[in-house]
Amino acid sequence: MRPLIEIKNIHKVYHTPHHQVRALNGVSLEINQGEFVAIIGQSGSGKSTLMNMLGCLDTPTSGEYFLNGKQVSNMTENELADIRNQTIGFIFQNFNLIPSLDALSNVALPLIYRGVPERKRLKFANKALSLVGLKERTHHKPAEMSGGQQQRVAVARAIATRPPIILADEPTGNLDSFSTMEVMRILKSLSKTGRTIIIITHDLEIAKQARRVIHIRDGQIERDEFNEECLEGDA
Protein backbone atom coordinates (compact mmCIF):
# COMPACT_ATOMS: atom_id res chain seq x y z
CA MET A 1 0.00 0.00 0.00
CA ARG A 2 1.31 3.43 -0.93
CA PRO A 3 2.06 5.86 1.95
CA LEU A 4 -0.45 8.63 2.61
CA ILE A 5 2.43 11.15 2.56
CA GLU A 6 5.55 10.63 0.48
CA ILE A 7 8.29 13.26 0.22
CA LYS A 8 11.27 12.66 -2.04
CA ASN A 9 14.46 14.70 -1.80
CA ILE A 10 12.75 17.98 -0.92
CA HIS A 11 14.86 21.15 -0.94
CA LYS A 12 13.68 24.61 0.06
CA VAL A 13 15.92 27.60 -0.53
CA TYR A 14 15.02 31.15 0.46
CA HIS A 15 16.87 33.93 -1.34
CA THR A 16 17.70 37.23 0.34
CA PRO A 17 19.50 40.25 -1.15
CA HIS A 18 22.84 39.11 0.28
CA HIS A 19 22.68 35.32 0.61
CA GLN A 20 20.50 32.24 0.41
CA VAL A 21 19.10 30.14 3.22
CA ARG A 22 18.70 26.38 2.81
CA ALA A 23 15.75 25.64 5.06
CA LEU A 24 15.38 22.04 3.85
CA ASN A 25 18.24 20.10 2.35
CA GLY A 26 17.24 16.82 0.71
CA VAL A 27 14.46 15.63 3.02
CA SER A 28 12.79 12.32 2.20
CA LEU A 29 9.94 11.02 4.34
CA GLU A 30 6.99 8.62 4.31
CA ILE A 31 3.99 8.71 6.64
CA ASN A 32 1.27 6.09 6.53
CA GLN A 33 -2.42 6.60 7.13
CA GLY A 34 -3.28 6.50 10.83
CA GLU A 35 0.21 7.24 12.13
CA PHE A 36 0.76 9.55 15.11
CA VAL A 37 3.99 11.40 14.33
CA ALA A 38 5.94 14.14 16.09
CA ILE A 39 8.48 16.21 14.16
CA ILE A 40 10.87 17.78 16.64
CA GLY A 41 13.60 20.35 16.21
CA GLN A 42 14.88 23.59 17.64
CA SER A 43 14.31 27.04 16.15
CA GLY A 44 15.93 27.23 12.73
CA SER A 45 16.04 23.45 12.29
CA GLY A 46 13.66 23.49 9.33
CA LYS A 47 10.67 21.94 11.11
CA SER A 48 8.37 24.89 10.38
CA THR A 49 9.35 24.84 6.71
CA LEU A 50 8.67 21.12 6.63
CA MET A 51 5.28 21.73 8.23
CA ASN A 52 4.48 24.27 5.52
CA MET A 53 5.36 21.68 2.87
CA LEU A 54 3.28 18.94 4.50
CA GLY A 55 0.34 21.32 4.89
CA CYS A 56 0.53 22.55 1.29
CA LEU A 57 1.13 26.07 2.60
CA ASP A 58 4.35 26.35 0.58
CA THR A 59 5.99 24.58 -2.36
CA PRO A 60 9.52 23.14 -2.54
CA THR A 61 12.36 24.60 -4.55
CA SER A 62 12.99 21.07 -5.82
CA GLY A 63 11.90 17.52 -5.03
CA GLU A 64 8.55 15.77 -5.06
CA TYR A 65 5.63 15.58 -2.65
CA PHE A 66 2.91 12.97 -3.11
CA LEU A 67 -0.21 13.21 -0.96
CA ASN A 68 -2.52 10.19 -1.17
CA GLY A 69 -0.77 9.24 -4.41
CA LYS A 70 -1.16 12.67 -6.04
CA GLN A 71 1.82 14.84 -6.95
CA VAL A 72 1.16 18.13 -5.13
CA SER A 73 4.57 19.82 -5.26
CA ASN A 74 3.80 21.38 -8.65
CA MET A 75 0.13 22.25 -8.12
CA THR A 76 -1.30 25.75 -8.55
CA GLU A 77 -2.29 27.81 -5.51
CA ASN A 78 -5.98 27.11 -6.16
CA GLU A 79 -5.31 23.39 -6.30
CA LEU A 80 -3.30 23.56 -3.08
CA ALA A 81 -6.11 25.55 -1.42
CA ASP A 82 -8.57 22.80 -2.34
CA ILE A 83 -6.31 20.18 -0.74
CA ARG A 84 -5.93 22.26 2.43
CA ASN A 85 -9.68 22.68 2.61
CA GLN A 86 -10.59 19.05 1.96
CA THR A 87 -7.74 17.01 3.40
CA ILE A 88 -5.93 18.80 6.25
CA GLY A 89 -7.13 20.17 9.57
CA PHE A 90 -4.76 22.77 11.04
CA ILE A 91 -4.12 23.52 14.72
CA PHE A 92 -1.88 26.51 15.46
CA GLN A 93 -0.03 27.60 18.59
CA ASN A 94 -1.82 30.96 18.71
CA PHE A 95 -5.30 29.45 18.20
CA ASN A 96 -6.15 31.79 15.25
CA LEU A 97 -9.74 32.20 16.40
CA ILE A 98 -11.85 35.15 15.23
CA PRO A 99 -12.50 37.30 18.35
CA SER A 100 -15.93 38.52 17.25
CA LEU A 101 -17.31 34.99 16.70
CA ASP A 102 -18.43 32.55 19.36
CA ALA A 103 -17.04 29.02 19.58
CA LEU A 104 -19.75 27.50 17.38
CA SER A 105 -19.22 30.05 14.60
CA ASN A 106 -15.42 29.69 14.75
CA VAL A 107 -15.70 25.92 14.40
CA ALA A 108 -18.27 26.14 11.60
CA LEU A 109 -16.27 28.62 9.53
CA PRO A 110 -14.21 26.09 7.49
CA LEU A 111 -17.44 24.29 6.62
CA ILE A 112 -18.71 27.43 4.90
CA TYR A 113 -15.71 27.32 2.56
CA ARG A 114 -16.58 23.72 1.75
CA GLY A 115 -20.11 24.68 0.81
CA VAL A 116 -21.76 22.69 3.59
CA PRO A 117 -25.41 23.78 4.16
CA GLU A 118 -26.08 25.71 7.36
CA ARG A 119 -28.01 22.96 9.15
CA LYS A 120 -25.23 20.45 8.57
CA ARG A 121 -22.57 23.04 9.49
CA LEU A 122 -24.13 23.58 12.87
CA LYS A 123 -24.58 19.86 13.41
CA PHE A 124 -20.94 19.09 12.60
CA ALA A 125 -19.66 22.06 14.64
CA ASN A 126 -21.73 21.11 17.69
CA LYS A 127 -20.52 17.52 17.47
CA ALA A 128 -16.89 18.64 17.23
CA LEU A 129 -17.26 20.90 20.28
CA SER A 130 -18.81 18.02 22.21
CA LEU A 131 -15.89 15.78 21.28
CA VAL A 132 -13.43 18.23 22.85
CA GLY A 133 -15.58 18.73 25.95
CA LEU A 134 -16.86 22.23 25.19
CA LYS A 135 -20.58 21.63 24.70
CA GLU A 136 -21.33 24.18 27.43
CA ARG A 137 -19.12 26.85 25.81
CA THR A 138 -20.81 26.89 22.42
CA HIS A 139 -21.81 30.56 22.54
CA HIS A 140 -18.75 31.92 24.34
CA LYS A 141 -16.33 34.14 22.45
CA PRO A 142 -12.56 33.56 22.66
CA ALA A 143 -12.05 36.34 25.22
CA GLU A 144 -14.52 34.57 27.53
CA MET A 145 -12.50 31.35 27.57
CA SER A 146 -9.17 30.22 28.97
CA GLY A 147 -6.19 29.49 26.74
CA GLY A 148 -6.79 25.76 27.06
CA GLN A 149 -10.44 26.14 26.10
CA GLN A 150 -9.51 28.30 23.12
CA GLN A 151 -7.09 25.64 21.92
CA ARG A 152 -9.79 23.01 22.26
CA VAL A 153 -12.02 25.20 20.08
CA ALA A 154 -9.16 25.25 17.58
CA VAL A 155 -9.00 21.45 17.72
CA ALA A 156 -12.77 21.27 17.18
CA ARG A 157 -12.44 23.57 14.17
CA ALA A 158 -9.72 21.33 12.74
CA ILE A 159 -11.79 18.15 13.07
CA ALA A 160 -15.23 19.54 12.14
CA THR A 161 -14.56 19.00 8.43
CA ARG A 162 -13.52 15.39 9.19
CA PRO A 163 -10.14 15.66 7.45
CA PRO A 164 -7.95 12.55 7.23
CA ILE A 165 -4.88 14.54 8.37
CA ILE A 166 -4.49 16.76 11.45
CA LEU A 167 -1.42 19.00 11.34
CA ALA A 168 -0.68 20.63 14.70
CA ASP A 169 1.99 23.35 14.94
CA GLU A 170 3.21 23.66 18.56
CA PRO A 171 -0.36 22.97 19.75
CA THR A 172 0.57 23.17 23.45
CA GLY A 173 3.15 25.96 23.27
CA ASN A 174 0.96 28.54 25.03
CA LEU A 175 -0.79 26.21 27.47
CA ASP A 176 -0.39 25.27 31.12
CA SER A 177 0.36 21.66 32.07
CA PHE A 178 -3.27 20.67 32.65
CA SER A 179 -4.45 22.11 29.31
CA THR A 180 -1.46 20.50 27.59
CA MET A 181 -2.48 17.08 28.89
CA GLU A 182 -6.06 17.64 27.80
CA VAL A 183 -5.12 18.67 24.24
CA MET A 184 -2.74 15.72 23.90
CA ARG A 185 -5.45 13.37 25.19
CA ILE A 186 -7.78 14.63 22.47
CA LEU A 187 -5.15 14.20 19.77
CA LYS A 188 -4.42 10.65 20.94
CA SER A 189 -8.11 9.79 20.86
CA LEU A 190 -8.36 11.17 17.31
CA SER A 191 -5.41 9.02 16.32
CA LYS A 192 -7.25 5.93 17.54
CA THR A 193 -10.10 6.70 15.11
CA GLY A 194 -7.71 6.37 12.16
CA ARG A 195 -6.79 10.02 11.67
CA THR A 196 -3.19 10.78 10.74
CA ILE A 197 -1.80 13.15 13.39
CA ILE A 198 1.38 15.16 12.78
CA ILE A 199 2.67 17.40 15.58
CA ILE A 200 5.42 19.96 15.05
CA THR A 201 7.19 20.73 18.33
CA HIS A 202 10.43 21.71 20.02
CA ASP A 203 9.35 19.99 23.26
CA LEU A 204 10.76 16.49 23.74
CA GLU A 205 8.14 15.62 26.38
CA ILE A 206 5.38 16.35 23.85
CA ALA A 207 7.20 14.43 21.12
CA LYS A 208 7.54 11.38 23.40
CA GLN A 209 3.76 11.01 23.43
CA ALA A 210 3.69 10.24 19.70
CA ARG A 211 4.19 6.74 18.33
CA ARG A 212 6.89 7.94 15.95
CA VAL A 213 9.41 10.76 16.46
CA ILE A 214 11.28 12.44 13.61
CA HIS A 215 14.21 14.63 14.64
CA ILE A 216 15.16 17.40 12.21
CA ARG A 217 18.32 19.50 12.36
CA ASP A 218 19.89 21.94 9.89
CA GLY A 219 17.25 21.16 7.29
CA GLN A 220 17.81 17.41 7.35
CA ILE A 221 16.26 14.45 9.12
CA GLU A 222 18.70 13.43 11.83
CA ARG A 223 16.75 10.48 13.29
CA ASP A 224 13.46 8.76 12.55
CA GLU A 225 12.44 6.32 15.26
CA PHE A 226 9.45 4.57 16.73
CA ASN A 227 8.60 5.30 20.35
CA GLU A 228 8.78 1.88 21.96
CA GLU A 229 7.30 3.07 25.27
CA CYS A 230 4.30 4.54 23.49
CA LEU A 231 3.80 1.41 21.42
CA GLU A 232 3.93 -0.77 24.55
CA GLY A 233 1.39 1.49 26.22
CA ASP A 234 -1.00 1.04 23.29
CA ALA A 235 -0.73 -2.74 23.38
N, C-alpha and C positions, 0 to 999 in steps of 0.2 A: 504494500500500500504506500502511495506517495505521501510524503510529509505534508502537513497543513501549511507550514512555512518552510521555505527553502531559499537560503541566501548563498550565492556563489561568488566568492572573491570580490566583495563589495569594497569600493574605495570612495571616500568623500573628501574632496579638497576644497577648502575655502580660500579664495584669493583676496588679499588686501593690497593697498597701494604699494607696500614695501616688501611683502613676503607672502608665502602661502602656508596654510595650516592644513596638515593631514589629520583630519578628525577620525577617519576610519582607514585602515591600511590592510586591505586584503582579508576581510572578515568573511568566513563561511560558516553557516549555521543551519541546522534543521530542528524544527519543533513539530512534534506530532499532535494531532487532535487530542484534547483532554489533558495535556501536560500542565503542570503547575511549575512555572519557571521563574527564578529570580535572576536578574542581570545586575551584578554588583560592580561598582567601581567608584573611585574617588573623583572629585571635580576635575574636569579636563581629560578624563580617561577615554571619552568617546561614547559613554553609555547613553547620554541624551541624544546624540546624533543617531545612534543605533535605534533608539526608541522612535525617533522621527521617521526612520526608514521603515521599521516594522509597522508603524501606524499610518503609512502612506501620507505623512505630513511633509516629506521631502523626498527627493529622488537622488540616486547615487551618481557620482561622477563617472564611475564605470562599474561593471559587474552586473549580476542578474538577481532579481528577486521574484520568486514564484510564490503566489498566495493561492492555496487550494488548486494548484496546477496551472494557474494563469500567470503569465509574465506581466508584472505590474511596474517594473522599473522604467519602462519606456512609455507608460500611459500618459494621456493628457491630464490636465488639472481637473477637468470635469469628470473624467473616468475615475481618477483617484478619489474625488469627492463622493462619488457613488459608492465606492468600496468602503470608505470611512463611514458612510451613513448606513450601509447595509450589513457590514461585517464586523466592525470594531466598536466596542464600547470603551470610552476613555474615562479614566479617573485621574484628576490632577491634584497636586499638592495643595494648591490654593483654592480648591473647590470649584471655582469658576461658576458660581451660581449668580443669577440675576437678582439684585437686591430688591427690586420692586415686585417680584413674583413670589407667591407662596410656594411651599414645597411641592404641592401637586402640579402647579403650573411649570415649575422648573423641570420636574421629571418628565412631564408630558411634551416638553418643547421639541426634543428630537423626533418625536412621533409625528409632529406637524410636518417636518421636512420630508418624512417618508410618505406623506399623504394619507395617514391613517385617519378615518372618520372620528369625529369628536367623542362619540359614545365609547368607541373602542379605546381611544387615547386615554380617557379617564379611567376606564377599567384596567388597562395595562399599568398606568401610573399608580393607581391605588394598590394594585397587587404588588408592584415593586416596592412601594413604601412599607407595606405590611411585611414583606420578606426581610427588610432591614430593621424591623422593629419600630417604625415611625408612624404607625397608623393614627396615633393620637396627635401627630404634629402636621397633619395634612395641610392645614390652612395657616401655618406659621411661616413668616418670612425669615430669610437667613439671619437677620439681626436679632431675631427672637429665639435663636437656637444656639447651643454651644458649638464649639469647633467640631467635636466628635459627631454631633447630630448633623451638622452641615456636611461633613464628609460622608455620612451615611445617605444623605439625600443625593450626593454626587454618585455614590455607588448605585442607588436606585435609578438614577437617570441613565447610568451606563448600561444597566441590565433591562430597562423597560422595553427596549427594542428587540430584546432576545438575541443579541449578537453572539456568534460562536466564539469570538475572541474578546477578552477583557484585557486592556492595556493600562496598567496603573503606574503612574509616574510619581515616585516618592509619596505614596498614598497616606503614609502615617507621619510624614515629616513635621507637620504642625500640630500633632496631637499628643495628649498626655498618655500615660501608660495604659490606663483603663480603656480609653477610646481606641488606642492602637490595638489592643487585644480584641476588641469588638469588631473593628474593621477587618482584621486578619481572620477572625472566625467566620465572618461573612464570605470572604474571598475563598476560604477553604471549603465552605459548604457549596459555593458555586462550582468549584472545581469538581466536587463529587457528583455534580449533575452532568458532567461531560464538557463543561466550558473549558476553553484553553485560557489559562490565566498567566499573564506575563507581568512581573513586577520589576520596575527599575528602582534601584535603591543604592545608597552608600552605606547602609546599616547592616552589618553582618548578622545581628540578631534577627532582623526581619528576613534576610535572605535564607537563614537556616530553617525557616518555617516552610520553605518551598521544597518540592520533591527533587528539583534539579537546580543547581547553582552554576551560573556562568560568570566567571571573573573576567573583566575587561580592563586592559591597561595600555596606555599609549596607542589607542586605536586598534588594538589587536586582542583576540581572545587568548587569555593567559592560561585559564583552566576551565574545563567543562566537566562537572562531576555530579553524580547522583548523591542525594543526601540519604545516607543509609539509616540514620536515626529516624528521619521522617518516614521512610519507607517501612521500617519496622513498626512504627506507631500506627501506620495505616493497615497493617496486616490483621 
